[in-house]
Amino acid sequence: MLLRLVYSLGILVFLTIATALILSVLPVNTGFAQTQQNEHIEIYITSNGIHTDFVLPVATPYIDWRNKIGLQHFAGADSSFTHISFGWGDREFYMETPEWSDLTLKVALSAMFWPSPSAMHVEYIRRPLMPNKHQRPIRITPGQYQKLVTYIYRSFQSRDGNFMLIPGKGYSSTDNFYEAREKFYFPKNCNNWVNGGLKAAGLRAALFAPFPYAVMRHYR
């Protein structure tokens, strides 16, 4: 009986991964091309091999993020910082694994298979990024950028119009965590959140993107 159960679980995991891989190579918004207009915004998608994020300019004519993500909560950041990154993920995973060496089997399994509370990770970045295989620039129109901003806004929980800071949980003096909307689990994970933002803005994306390569491959 135990062997049959293990075998059945193995088949289920294999089919889940195989389906995810197939769906992740199917593109959406295939007509998207990076804008050549003079008026544009350059954003980045970044990957650490497990997790993807958006990196946006701190201030544009369309939004100054400092009005929503106050610098007073970031002891190591100031008004000279040019960019800000946004990631969405499992709250417990974020809180308990500042380094990959801190990862436990319990946290990993919970994040993958059990719907759990989420958090937004926000970091101020001192200077513009340099393009490489882990940091891919995308030139977009103001309209596309405003759609992406709306998507990110809606991922935060708010109280009285303010994003809800989770005090004392940042990894450094330039990052912090905020309460987020929706539950985290495998079909709705950090990479699918970034992929969802690309879709919402009308940018090229994958049909389904549980893995970083499914997000990054469209912007090589």
N, C-alpha and C positions, 0 to 999 in steps of 0.2 A: 504493500500500500504506500509506504513512504517513497519507494523508488518511483512508483507511478506518479505520485504527487510532484516529486522533483522533476521528473521528465516532462510533465504537463506544464509546470512553471517555466522550464527551459524553453519549451516550444512557444509559450506565450511571449516570453521576453524576446525570442528570436523574431517572431512575427511582428512584434511591436517595433523593434529596431529596423527591420527590413522595410516595413511600411513607412516609417519616419524618413528613412534614407531615400526612398522613391519619391515621396511627396516633397522632400527638400530640394530636389533637383528640378522641380517644375516651377518655372518663373511666372510672375504676375507683373503687370504694368510694363510689358515688354517694349512698348513704344517710348518709354522714357529715355531721354538723352540729357546729359548734363548741359545746363544752359550756357550759352555763349554771350548772353546779354551783359552789358556793362554793369547794370544794376543786378547784383546777385549776392547770395550769402554762401560762404563756404563752411560746410559742416564736416565733421569726421564721424566715421564709425570705427571703433577700436575693439580689439580682441586680445585677451590674455591666454587664449587657447581653450578656455572653458566658458568664459563670460564675455558678452559684448556690451558696449555702451555707446551712447551718443556724446559727442563733444561739440559744443556750440559756442559762438562768440558771446562774451558776457553782455555786450551792449550793441544793439543795432537800432536803426530808426523805428523798429517794430516792437522791440521789447528790451528793457534793461533788467536782466535777471536779478540784479542786486535789490530791486524793489520787491521781489518775492522771496529771495534767498538772502537774507540780510547778512552783511559782512561781520556784524557784531557777534555772530555765532561761530566765526572762524578766526581763531586767534592768530593763525599764520598767514592769512590772506589779507590783501588790501586792494585799494582801487586801481593799482597798476596791473593786477592779474587780468589777462586778456580772454580766457576761455573758462568754460564750466562744463563738467561732465555729468551725465545722468544715467543711472542704471536702476533697474527694477529687479527685485529678487526675493527669495525666501527670507523672512525676517530672522528666524532662528539661525539659518545658515550664515547670514551676514554677521549676526551678533557674535556667534561662537567660532567662526573660522577666519580670523584676520590673516592667518597664514594657512597654506594648504596642509602644513604639518599638524594643524589643529583639528583637521577634519576627523570626525568619528563616524563609524558605521551607522549609528542611530540617526545622526543628523542627516547623513547622505540619503538613507532610505526614506526618512520622513519627507525630505525635500522632493524626492522623486515621485513618491507614490501616494502621499497623503496630502490633500488640500490644506494649506496652512497659511497663516497671515503673511503678508508681504511688506516690504519696505522699499523706499526710494533711497539710493545712495547718490549723494551729490558731492562733487569735489571741485574746488576752484583751482585753475591751472595757470601758472605764472606767464607762460608765453605760448605762441602758436605751435602746433605740433608739426613735426617733419614727416612727410609721407613715407611709409614703408609698408611691408606686407601686413603689419599688425595695426596700422593707422592709415585708413583710406579716406582721402578727401572726396567730397561730393559738392559740386556747384549747383545750387538750386535757386529758383525764382523766389521773390518775396512772398508770392501766394502759396507756394509749396512750403516755405518756411513757417508761415503763419499756421498752416494746417498741422505741421509737426509740433509747434508750440502748443496748440490746443490739445493735441494728443498727450503731450507730456503733462500739461496742467491737470488734465482729467485723471492722471495716474496718482496724483497726490490726494490724500485726505485733507480737508480744510475745516477750520473752525473760525467763524467770524471773518471769513475771507483770507485767513492766514494758513499757510502750510504748517503741519503739526510736527515740530521738531521732536526727535527722540534724544533726550539729553544724555551727554556723556558716553556715546557709543561710537563716535568717529575713530578711525584708525590713527589719524594724525591731526595736526592743527589746521589742515586745509580741507578736511572733509567732514561730513555729517550724515546722519540718517534721519529720514522723515517717514511718518506713517503713510502707507500707500493703500490704494483701493485694490480689490479683487484678491482671490486666493491663488497661491502658487502651487503648481503640481506639474507633472511632466508635460502634458499638452500645452500648458500655459507657464512657460519658464522664462528666464531672463533673455534668452536669445529670441524667443518668439515675441517678447515684448518689443525689442528693437525692430524685429521684422515687421511687427504690427505698426510701428511708427512710420517705417518706410512705406508700407501699403497706404496708410492714412494720408500721407503727403503726396501720394501718386508717384512714388519713386520705385525703381525696379527692386523687386524683392522675391523671396521664395513663397510658394504656396503654403509651406509649413517649414519652420526653421528651429528645431530643437537644439541644433548643434551650431557652433560658431561659423564653420565653413559655409553653411547654407546662407548666412547673412553676408559674409565677406566676399564670397566668390563672384558676386555681381559687380564688384568695384575693384577688380585686380588692375 
